[in-house]
Amino acid sequence: MSVWQNLFYGGLLPVHSWLRTLVPSIDTAVLMYHELARDDTDIEAWTVLRESDFLRQIEYLNSHYDIVSLDTALAQMEARTPRERPMAVVTFDDGDLRNATVLLPIVEALKIPITVYIATRQIAEGSPYWFDRIINALQGRGTRTVDLKKHGLGRYEINRVHGKKNWYRISCLLEDLKSLAPDTRTAAVETVLSCVDAPAPGRDSQIKPMSIFDLKALAACPFITIGAHSHCHNILTQLRPEAIEESVKLSKELLEQWSGQPVAHFAYPDGRYDDTVTDTVRRAGFRSAVTTNGRLWSGEDSSLHIPRIGVGRYDSLEQVKFRLTGGIRGFFPWRDAAR
């Protein structure tokens, strides 16, 4: 964090308890993670959180919240039952390999309920999605120049700086690629990959999909709930209705086949949805669906539009604490009500 960010979040430490008192007792914090890695793993990706940071965050949650399963939270939210301590729900997206090798042992040791939303195509095909392929290719210390002007995008200088600033540049590239329609994005992705050297085989910094065997190990853990995250992991609002339905239904069918369990919860890829996507998810038989709207889950939210608070590699514990109080809404609790 910058000096000013340290001063800001550090100055909030004495008021975190007070801010929590402003949050309605029914409101629930749903945290969104993607993947954990050992602390010595050299990777620049917001989506890959250090194991020790996750453990500190869970310790904080255990001290101030009841960490509950998504099913428990849904029942409590539907009943609107006031609680002495607020609830927190911990979720992971995508279904990357370290969910099995790093996260699963932690869940089993700490006995904390977790929901893991699995995007199924990368498991079925054994190949990462395009965004992880790009993140993998951009790892390393050499400067990478990516020119996508012929695709209507820009020019990106990667690895001139490192850490959070470098991730900002990578994420700008990824967001611009997301703006392209799926059928035109493929060529742009191949241009990116042609601009950089192939990653060294076996590098620990690579993001890889889990296998069906890994998925079954997760499903066998009594503390883990398996949810669906579509099959294609495309932004569903960019697809035709029939393609949305195919991706949503196929992810559910494959996960139920692989896990031997019903799959009742869904995560919108990139958090994006509209009426067509929501209706498709509802008709597919999902009980809930989560977004990436970075706020607390209130009693006014539909069970198919549950907001989540994203947490990643470059977020300090102080930042996470602040978001758990509702962020800036903690200072102005009447703000949303006035909208």
Buried (B, 14 or more C-beta within 10 A) or exposed (E): BEEEEEEBBEEBEEEBEEBBEBBBBBBBBBBBBBBBBEEEBEBBBBBBBBBEBBEBBBEBBEEBBBBBBBBBBBEBBEEEEEBEEBBBBBBBBBBBBBBBBBBBEBBEEBEBBBBBBBBBBBBBEEEBBBBBBBBBBBBBEEEBEBEBEEBEBEEBEBBEBEEBEBBEBBBBBBEBBBEBEBEEBEEBBEBBBEBBEEBEEEEEBBBBBBBBEBBBBBBEBEBBBBBBBBBBBBBBBBBEEEBBBBBBBBBBBBBBEBBEEEBBBBBBBBBBBEEBBBBBBBEBEBBBBBBBBBBBBBEEBEBBBBBBBBBBBBBBBBBBBBBBBBBEBBEEBEEEEEE
